[in-house]
């Protein structure tokens, strides 16, 4: 089988919720095979969690230290550090680090040093990667020389897609975004002393104000928005399903909600499988299972004053898992063109 036709071989670091969703999506794809999984958890428990969450639990079996799917066999290793994973033994084309824990160049470089041609983190970085790639926004900027990558976060993808679609037509002076976000695995379900006062409170009982890092990196993805975006978060007692509440100050005061919605509807058609629109009065549970990065809420759009448009968009982690695989595909296609 030629390089352009063979399955893309993926290694996963971290088999939490995002890692399991990446694996599930890859196992139902035609072009990607997960060949190795590194996680500190016991293989039997990880297999149990995967089957508990997926709609096709019978598709997955555990044979010793191998997780078996319709796409092949993935070797499971109980390892918790990028420095310890022998990716060269599995001949991977890329590693997706799904831990959310290793977000710096040093740890990503460890994946490279151990045999991964590229390392893609599933979250925003803490220092400069070679590139942050948001599918549907800046994939045209990727280069063969990129090695250490970020796919941003689910929230960053949703916001960047919305801004990208609007900015082609309307001039935007500034943006304020609050993500109303499900609680996360690093929050305690009971009050528990942590490093932050508010996040020491129970995630199951409170709406907890939080910061969000997207504003630091938006200018890297969309240079026209450097220093124009402020982002915050509210973690709420919902297990999954999130929304962005975005206030855009437009230079043109003559744009109303109907015109704004018409533009999004038109632009969304250019991003099939990534952006969708809904006319229904949906709530967070209605977006569960969606592989979109942004489901734009048509009824939620409002005009405030003369220049402010308020807009809502919905998303969940499965959409971000799908974009991680899309980024891997982008680089594989680039490598194939270079080889040709």
N, C-alpha and C positions, 0 to 999 in steps of 0.2 A: 504494500500500500504506500502511496507517495506521501510526502510530508504534508501536502495540502489536504489530503483526504483522510489521513489516519486520525484516530481519536487524540484529543489533547489530553495529556497526562497531568493530573493535578494532585498536589499534596495539600492536605489541610492541617493547619496547626490550630487546635482548639475545636472541640466538638460540642460546644454549647448550642444555644438556640439557633444562632446565625449559622454556625458550622453544620448543624443538622439540616437546616433548610437548604444550604448550598449543596450538600450531599444529595438530598432528596430531589432537588431540581436537576442536578447533573445526572442522576440515575434515570431520569425520564427524558434525557436529551439524546440526540443522535451523534453528537460530536465531542463530548467530554466524558472522561473516565477518571474517577477518583481512585488513585492507586495506593495511597498511604494516608493514614490519619494519626496525628500525634496529640494525645490528651492524657492528663494525669488520671482520668477516671478509669474504672474497671471496664473492659470491653463489654462484659455482659450487661452492666448497668447502662452504658451508652447505647447499646443495641435496644434495650428495653425502652429508653426514653425516645429514641427515634421511632420505634413502632407505636408508642403511645401518641405521638404527635402527627404522624402521617396518615393520609387517607388510604394508603396502600401498604399496611404493615406486613402482609404476607409476601411482599416483594423482597423483604430483607431477612436474611438469616445470618447467624453467627456460626462460623466453622473454625473452632480454635481461636486464633488471633486474627482471623480474616472476617471482615464484614462483606457479605456477598449480596450483590444487587443484579438487576438485569444488565447493567453495564460492565460487570466484572467483579474482581475481588480487590478489596482494599486492606492492606496490612495495617493493623492497629498496634501502636506502640505507646506504652505508658511513660511519656516524657513530658516535662513541663518547661523546657528551655529551648529556644531556637538553636543554641550552641550544641545541643545533643542529638539533633535529628539528622540521620545520614541520608539526606535526600538524593545523593548521587547513586545510592543503591537501588532507588526506585525509578531512576531516569525520568524525573518529572520535567515538564515544560515550565511549570510555574508553581509557586506555593501561595496559597491564600491564608494569611494569618487572621483567623477569626476570633482570636482571644479577646481583642480589645485591650489587652494588657501590654503588648509589646508594640509601642508606637513611635520608636525612635530609630534613627539610622543604624545605630550599633547593633540592635537586635535584628533588624531587617538584613543587615550585612551578614550576620551569622547564617541566615538561611542561604544567602548567595555563596558564602564560603563553603557551605556543606553540600553544594551541588545544585542548588535551584537557580536556573537562569534568571528568573525574576521573582521578587517577593512583593505581594500585594496585601496591604493591611486593610481591614474592613472598616476602620474608623479614621477620623482625622488624626494627623500626626502631631507630635510635640515639637519636632524640628523639621527642617526642610527635606522632603523626599525629592526624588528626581522629577516627579510629576504627580499632581492630583488630577484624576480623570473622572469626569462626570459624563456618563453616556447621554448623548443628546445635546450636549453643550459644547465641550471642548475636545472631543475625540479626534478632531482633525489636527490637533497639535502634537500628537504622540510621536515619539521617535524611537528608532531601533535601539538607540543607546540607553534608553530608560531601563533601569534595573530595580530601583526601590520606589514603590508606587503606593498611592493611597486612592481608594475609591470614595473618599469623603465619608459622610455618614448618611443615614436615611434622610434626616432632616435637611442636611446640606444639599443633597440631590434634589429634594422637593423644592426648596427655595431657589436654587440656581436655575432649575428648569422654568419656574414661573417667571423669574426676572429675565431670563434669556428670551422667552417668548414675547414678553411685553416690550423690552427695550429695543427690539428691531423696529417698532412702530412709534412708541411714545417715549419721550424724554422723561427720565425719572430723576428727581432731585435727591431724594433720600428714601430710606426704607427702614421700617421697624418691624421686626418679626418676633413673635412669641410662639414657640412650639408647645402645644398642650400634649404632653408625652406620657405614655404609660410608665409605670415604675420600672426600674432597671435592676439588674442582678447585683449591683454593688450597693443597693439600698437595703436597710434592715426592715423586716416586716413588723418589728417591735421597736419601741424607743431604745436606742443603743448609742452610747457615746462614741462619736466618730471624729473625724478631722474638721467637720463643718457643723455649725449649730443647727441649721434647718434640716440638713440631711441626716442628722442624728435622730430625727423624729420618725415615727412609724410610717412607712410608705403605703401601708394598707389602710391607714386611717386619715391621711392628711393630703391636702393639696400643698405641694412643697415648691416654693420658688427656687429657681436654680439658674446658674449662668449657662451660656452655650457658646462653644468655640467657633461657630461658623463665621462670625464677623471677622475673625482674624485671618481667615483663609479665602474669603469670597473674592478678594482682589487678585488672588493667584489664579482663580478659575475664570472670573469675569473681571478683567482689569478696569473696565469702565466704572465698576462699583467699588473700587478701593476707597476706603474711608467714608462710604456713603450708607453703610448698613449697620444696624444695631440689632443684636439677637439676644433673646432670653428664653428661658424654659420654665414651664410649670409641670412638675411630675405629679400625676394624679393616680388615684387608686384603681387603675385599670391594668390588666395584665398585658394586653397588646392592643394595638390600634392607636394611631396618633393623628394630630392635625397641626397645620401651621395657620396662624392668624397673622396676616400680613397687612400692614398699612403702607401704601406707596404714595408719596407726594409727587404728583405729575406736574410737569412744567405747564402743560396746557390745561386750563381750568374748564374747558368745554367738553371734556370726556365724561360721559355718564356710565352707570353700571351696565346698561344694555350694550353700549359700544365696547366696553371692556370685555364683557362676556363673549360677544361676537368674535373679538380678536382671539381670545383664548380658544374658543371652539375651532376656529380656523387653524391656529397654530398647532393645536393638539393633534390634528390629523397628520401632521408631518412627523409625529413621534409615536407611531403605532407600537403598542406593547410597553411603552414607557410612560406616556401621559394619556389620561382619559378625562372625560367630563361627565358629570351626572346632573340631571335635572331633578332628581329625587331628594327629599329632605332626609338624608342619611344621617346615621350616628356611627360611633367608632366601631361597633361590632359588625357593621355592614361592609367594612373594608377588609375584614380578616380573610386571608387566603389570596388577596390580590397581589399580583406580581408587577403592578404599576409602581413607578416611583412617585407619581403625583396623580391623584384623582381630584380634579378641580370641581368645587362645589358651586354650581351656577346660582342656586337660590341664595347663597351666602354673601354675594357681592353687594356692597353698599357704597354710595357716594356720601362723603362726610365733608361738609363745607364746600369750598370751591375747587380744591385741588387734591383732596385725599380720597383714594379708593381703598376700601377694606375688602380683602379677599381671603377665602378659606380654601385649603387643600388637605386631602386625607392621604395616608400611607400607612404601611406596616412593614415589619422587618423582612417579610418574604420578598417584597419588591427590591429591597437593598441586596438581598442574597442573589436575586436574578441579575442585578447590575454588576455584582462582583464577577459573575460568569461572563457577562458581556464584555467587561474590560479584558479578561483573559482572552476572549475570542478576538478582540481588536488587535492585541499584540501578536497573537498567533497568525492572523491574516497578514499583518505587517511583515513578520518574519518570513512568511511564505513568499510574499512579493519580493523581498530582498534576496531570498535564495534563488528565485526564478531569474 
